Amino acid sequence: MTMDRTWLLAVVILAASAPAHARGTMVQKLDLAEIEAPTDQAGYEAWLAAQSPAMRAAIAKACATTYESYSACHGIGPHHLDDPPRVADAPARAQWEAALTPEARAWVTKMCAGPKHLTSTLCGYRLPPGPKPGTTYAAWRKTLSRNERGMVDEHCEAMPADTDEYCDGIGPLHIPTPPQRYPAPPSKSDTTPLPTKAAIQAAWDAWYRKLTKAQKAYYKYWCGPAGPEISALCGGT
């Protein structure tokens, strides 16, 4: 953003340090996506100044831990950052980080230290375009950089039980989508008979036999008693 970072950061700090009796009226949960603030510098400054102390404190608290850009934060986080380049674009990312203040750089480093938010805008991991129709998964993977392959792997680890184009099936082990074990009843206009329980079980058994040892262990872990029964992996929807 092009606004005066020093002025806005001072407002954010003052709001966050409001007395306890003032903070008692603040909103407990603030959905930043529902707030529309002006995007120009002067307009945002006037908008923020017009908010109540409690609202400014709530905005400061919510913006302090966000990984995405919101107009209420005038960018990303308490330092109001522009969207950064992806980590895969190393020179541009390095240039972006070098232009940050020491405080902002320390904040970004802290926020992106763990693997949980590596696919966020702040941490620079934006997934590349998926495989095009007619392109094999292996051929598509070869077109990706090392960083992009890492991004895809992290994405698939976060999608453990449902089919995804980036995962060539389900999860990091690329498990083929199994046949539904609980098919939905047909509509009134659909006269196609439902498969018998024996036919459903036979199809599922054939799918399971083709899995590797690791894929079977993965299935048992995610589709055990505590797993998500209604998912692509576990035979639901």
C-alpha positions as CSV (number, residue, x, y, z in Angstrom):
1,M,0.0,0.0,0.0
2,T,1.1,3.6,-0.5
3,M,-0.3,5.1,2.6
4,D,1.7,6.5,5.5
5,R,2.5,3.2,7.4
6,T,3.8,5.1,10.4
7,W,0.5,6.9,11.0
8,L,-1.7,3.9,10.5
9,L,0.5,1.6,12.6
10,A,0.3,4.2,15.4
11,V,-3.5,4.1,15.2
12,V,-3.5,0.3,15.3
13,I,-1.2,0.2,18.3
14,L,-3.2,2.7,20.2
15,A,-6.4,0.8,19.5
16,A,-4.9,-2.5,20.5
17,S,-3.7,-1.0,23.8
18,A,-7.0,0.5,24.8
19,P,-8.0,0.2,28.5
20,A,-9.7,-2.9,29.6
21,H,-13.0,-1.1,30.2
22,A,-13.0,0.2,26.6
23,R,-12.1,-3.2,25.2
24,G,-14.9,-4.9,27.1
25,T,-17.4,-3.6,24.4
26,M,-15.4,-4.7,21.4
27,V,-16.7,-7.3,19.0
28,Q,-15.5,-10.8,20.0
29,K,-15.3,-12.2,16.5
30,L,-14.8,-9.9,13.5
31,D,-15.2,-11.2,9.9
32,L,-12.8,-9.0,7.9
33,A,-14.3,-10.3,4.7
34,E,-17.6,-8.6,5.5
35,I,-16.0,-5.2,6.1
36,E,-15.7,-2.8,3.1
37,A,-13.2,0.0,3.7
38,P,-12.0,2.6,1.2
39,T,-8.9,1.4,-0.7
40,D,-7.3,4.9,-1.2
41,Q,-5.0,6.2,1.5
42,A,-7.0,9.3,2.5
43,G,-10.3,7.5,2.4
44,Y,-9.0,4.6,4.6
45,E,-7.4,7.0,7.1
46,A,-10.7,8.9,7.4
47,W,-12.7,5.7,7.7
48,L,-10.5,4.2,10.4
49,A,-10.5,7.4,12.4
50,A,-14.3,7.5,12.3
51,Q,-14.6,4.0,13.9
52,S,-15.1,3.7,17.6
53,P,-12.2,2.8,19.9
54,A,-13.7,-0.6,20.4
55,M,-14.0,-1.2,16.7
56,R,-10.5,0.0,15.9
57,A,-9.2,-2.4,18.6
58,A,-11.2,-5.3,17.0
59,I,-9.8,-4.5,13.6
60,A,-6.3,-4.3,14.9
61,K,-6.7,-7.7,16.7
62,A,-8.1,-9.3,13.6
63,C,-5.5,-7.8,11.2
64,A,-2.6,-8.9,13.4
65,T,-3.0,-12.5,12.4
66,T,-4.4,-12.5,8.9
67,Y,-2.6,-14.2,6.0
68,E,-4.8,-12.6,3.3
69,S,-5.5,-9.1,2.0
70,Y,-8.6,-7.3,3.4
71,S,-9.7,-3.7,2.9
72,A,-10.3,-3.4,6.6
73,C,-6.5,-4.0,7.1
74,H,-5.6,-1.9,4.0
75,G,-3.6,-4.9,2.8
76,I,-2.3,-7.8,4.7
77,G,-1.7,-7.8,8.4
78,P,-0.8,-5.0,10.8
79,H,1.8,-3.6,8.4
80,H,-0.7,-3.3,5.6
81,L,1.4,-5.2,3.1
82,D,0.7,-5.5,-0.7
83,D,0.3,-9.0,-2.0
84,P,3.8,-10.5,-2.2
85,P,5.3,-12.4,-5.2
86,R,5.2,-16.2,-4.9
87,V,8.2,-17.9,-3.3
88,A,8.7,-19.7,-6.6
89,D,9.6,-16.3,-8.1
90,A,12.7,-16.0,-5.9
91,P,14.1,-12.8,-7.2
92,A,10.9,-10.9,-7.0
93,R,10.1,-12.3,-3.6
94,A,13.6,-11.3,-2.3
95,Q,13.1,-7.8,-3.6
96,W,9.7,-7.6,-1.9
97,E,11.1,-8.7,1.4
98,A,14.1,-6.4,1.2
99,A,11.7,-3.4,0.8
100,L,9.9,-4.3,4.1
101,T,10.6,-2.5,7.3
102,P,12.5,-4.7,9.9
103,E,9.3,-4.9,11.9
104,A,7.3,-6.1,9.0
105,R,10.0,-8.5,7.8
106,A,10.1,-10.1,11.3
107,W,6.3,-10.4,11.3
108,V,6.2,-12.1,7.9
109,T,9.0,-14.5,9.1
110,K,7.0,-15.4,12.2
111,M,3.7,-15.8,10.4
112,C,5.2,-18.1,7.7
113,A,7.5,-20.1,10.0
114,G,5.3,-23.2,10.1
115,P,3.8,-25.3,7.3
116,K,0.1,-24.6,8.1
117,H,-0.3,-21.5,6.0
118,L,2.3,-22.0,3.2
119,T,-0.5,-21.8,0.6
120,S,-1.6,-18.3,1.8
121,T,-1.1,-15.1,-0.1
122,L,1.2,-13.7,2.6
123,C,3.5,-16.7,2.5
124,G,3.8,-16.7,-1.2
125,Y,2.7,-20.2,-2.1
126,R,0.0,-19.9,-4.7
127,L,-0.8,-23.1,-6.5
128,P,0.2,-23.3,-10.2
129,P,-2.5,-24.1,-12.8
130,G,-3.6,-27.7,-12.6
131,P,-3.1,-30.4,-15.3
132,K,-4.8,-29.6,-18.6
133,P,-7.2,-32.1,-20.1
134,G,-5.3,-34.9,-21.9
135,T,-2.1,-34.3,-19.9
136,T,-1.0,-37.0,-17.6
137,Y,-0.3,-36.2,-13.9
138,A,3.3,-37.3,-14.2
139,A,3.9,-35.1,-17.3
140,W,2.3,-32.1,-15.5
141,R,4.5,-32.6,-12.4
142,K,7.6,-32.5,-14.6
143,T,6.7,-29.0,-15.7
144,L,6.6,-27.7,-12.1
145,S,9.5,-26.1,-10.3
146,R,10.8,-27.7,-7.0
147,N,8.9,-25.1,-5.0
148,E,5.7,-25.6,-6.9
149,R,5.9,-29.4,-6.4
150,G,6.3,-28.7,-2.7
151,M,3.3,-26.5,-2.8
152,V,1.2,-29.2,-4.4
153,D,2.4,-31.8,-2.0
154,E,1.4,-29.6,1.0
155,H,-2.0,-28.9,-0.6
156,C,-2.6,-32.6,-1.0
157,E,-1.7,-33.3,2.6
158,A,-4.3,-30.8,3.5
159,M,-6.9,-32.6,1.4
160,P,-6.8,-36.0,3.0
161,A,-10.2,-37.5,2.1
162,D,-11.6,-35.9,-1.0
163,T,-10.7,-36.0,-4.7
164,D,-8.6,-33.1,-6.0
165,E,-7.1,-32.4,-9.4
166,Y,-3.8,-31.4,-7.9
167,C,-3.5,-34.8,-6.2
168,D,-4.3,-37.2,-9.0
169,G,-6.9,-38.7,-6.8
170,I,-7.1,-38.3,-3.0
171,G,-4.5,-37.1,-0.6
172,P,-0.6,-37.2,-0.8
173,L,-0.6,-40.9,-1.9
174,H,-2.8,-40.2,-5.0
175,I,-5.4,-42.8,-4.0
176,P,-8.0,-43.5,-6.8
177,T,-11.5,-42.5,-6.0
178,P,-13.3,-45.5,-4.6
179,P,-16.8,-46.5,-5.6
180,Q,-19.5,-45.1,-3.4
181,R,-20.5,-47.4,-0.6
182,Y,-23.6,-45.4,0.2
183,P,-25.0,-44.3,-3.2
184,A,-27.6,-41.6,-3.1
185,P,-31.2,-42.7,-3.8
186,P,-32.3,-41.9,-7.4
187,S,-34.7,-39.1,-8.2
188,K,-38.3,-39.8,-9.0
189,S,-37.7,-39.4,-12.7
190,D,-34.7,-41.8,-12.6
191,T,-35.8,-45.4,-13.2
192,T,-32.3,-46.9,-13.0
193,P,-32.3,-49.5,-10.3
194,L,-29.8,-49.1,-7.4
195,P,-26.9,-51.6,-7.3
196,T,-27.3,-54.5,-4.9
197,K,-25.3,-54.5,-1.7
198,A,-23.3,-57.5,-3.1
199,A,-22.4,-55.5,-6.3
200,I,-21.4,-52.4,-4.2
201,Q,-19.2,-54.6,-2.0
202,A,-17.6,-56.4,-5.0
203,A,-16.7,-53.1,-6.6
204,W,-15.2,-51.8,-3.4
205,D,-13.2,-54.9,-2.8
206,A,-11.8,-54.7,-6.3
207,W,-10.7,-51.1,-5.7
208,Y,-9.2,-51.9,-2.3
209,R,-7.1,-54.8,-3.6
210,K,-5.4,-52.5,-6.1
211,L,-4.1,-50.2,-3.4
212,T,-0.6,-50.2,-2.2
213,K,0.2,-51.2,1.4
214,A,0.8,-47.5,2.3
215,Q,-2.5,-46.5,0.6
216,K,-4.4,-49.2,2.6
217,A,-2.9,-47.9,5.8
218,Y,-3.8,-44.4,4.9
219,Y,-7.4,-45.5,4.2
220,K,-7.7,-47.3,7.5
221,Y,-6.4,-44.2,9.3
222,W,-8.7,-41.7,7.7
223,C,-11.8,-43.9,7.4
224,G,-11.6,-45.6,10.8
225,P,-14.3,-45.1,13.5
226,A,-13.3,-41.5,14.1
227,G,-12.8,-40.6,10.4
228,P,-15.0,-38.6,8.0
229,E,-17.5,-41.3,6.9
230,I,-19.1,-38.9,4.4
231,S,-16.2,-38.3,2.0
232,A,-14.9,-39.4,-1.3
233,L,-12.2,-41.6,0.3
234,C,-14.5,-43.3,2.8
235,G,-17.1,-44.1,0.2
236,G,-19.7,-41.4,0.8
237,T,-20.4,-38.4,-1.4
